[in-house]
């Protein structure tokens, strides 16, 4: 693989797995409107009460409470869920 600077870059096995998982989430979402795919970590639906999210980084896992205090600030200004909420 050649990067933007023209240098050869060989991704690590972990980077390759992350890249494949990311492509799979996007492809599943484009195909069916749901990012989940077979054998992938489940991307939880939007739910402000449960405050779950999918952490994608060194690994992929469901977590809770992403920057809770920062995000809770918006509850005052945007108290209702958006209409595109997926359940």
C-alpha positions as CSV (number, residue, x, y, z in Angstrom):
1,X,0.0,0.0,0.0
2,X,1.3,3.4,-0.9
3,X,0.4,6.4,1.3
4,X,-0.2,10.0,0.3
5,X,3.5,10.8,0.7
6,X,4.4,8.0,-1.8
7,X,5.8,5.8,1.0
8,X,5.1,2.1,1.2
9,X,3.0,1.2,4.2
10,X,2.2,-2.3,5.4
11,X,-0.7,-2.3,7.9
12,X,-0.4,-4.4,11.0
13,X,-2.7,-7.4,11.4
14,X,-4.8,-5.4,14.0
15,X,-5.1,-2.4,11.6
16,X,-6.2,-4.8,8.8
17,X,-8.9,-6.3,11.1
18,X,-10.1,-2.8,12.1
19,X,-10.2,-1.7,8.4
20,X,-12.2,-4.8,7.4
21,X,-14.7,-4.3,10.3
22,X,-15.1,-0.6,9.5
23,X,-15.8,-1.5,5.8
24,X,-18.3,-4.2,6.9
25,X,-20.2,-1.8,9.2
26,X,-20.5,0.8,6.4
27,X,-21.4,-1.8,3.8
28,X,-24.1,-3.3,6.0
29,X,-25.5,0.1,6.7
30,X,-25.6,1.1,3.0
31,X,-27.2,-2.3,2.1
32,X,-29.9,-2.5,4.8
33,X,-29.9,0.6,6.9
34,X,-28.5,-1.4,9.8
35,X,-24.7,-1.4,10.4
36,X,-24.6,-4.8,12.1
37,X,-23.2,-7.8,10.2
38,X,-22.6,-11.5,10.9
39,X,-19.8,-12.1,13.4
40,X,-19.3,-8.4,14.2
41,X,-19.7,-6.7,17.5
42,X,-23.2,-5.4,17.7
43,X,-23.6,-1.6,17.0
44,X,-26.3,-0.7,19.5
45,X,-29.2,1.4,18.4
46,X,-29.4,5.0,19.5
47,X,-30.9,5.2,23.0
48,X,-30.2,8.3,25.1
49,X,-31.3,6.6,28.3
50,X,-29.0,3.6,28.0
51,X,-26.2,5.9,26.6
52,X,-24.5,3.0,24.7
53,X,-22.1,3.4,21.9
54,X,-19.7,1.4,19.8
55,X,-16.0,2.2,20.6
56,X,-13.9,1.6,17.5
57,X,-10.2,1.9,18.0
58,X,-7.6,-0.6,19.2
59,X,-10.5,-3.0,19.4
60,X,-14.2,-2.8,18.9
61,X,-16.6,-3.0,21.9
62,X,-19.8,-1.6,23.2
63,X,-19.4,1.0,25.9
64,X,-21.6,3.3,27.9
65,X,-21.4,6.9,28.9
66,X,-19.3,8.6,26.2
67,X,-18.4,12.0,27.7
68,X,-21.6,11.9,29.7
69,X,-21.3,15.4,31.2
70,X,-20.4,17.0,27.8
71,X,-23.2,15.2,26.0
72,X,-25.8,15.7,28.8
73,X,-25.4,19.5,28.2
74,X,-27.2,19.0,24.9
75,X,-30.2,17.4,26.6
76,X,-31.3,20.9,27.7
77,X,-31.2,22.2,24.2
78,X,-32.3,19.1,22.3
79,X,-34.6,17.3,24.7
80,X,-36.4,15.1,22.1
81,X,-35.0,12.3,20.1
82,X,-34.4,12.8,16.4
83,X,-37.1,11.2,14.2
84,X,-34.5,8.9,12.5
85,X,-34.0,7.0,15.7
86,X,-33.4,3.3,15.0
87,X,-34.7,0.6,17.4
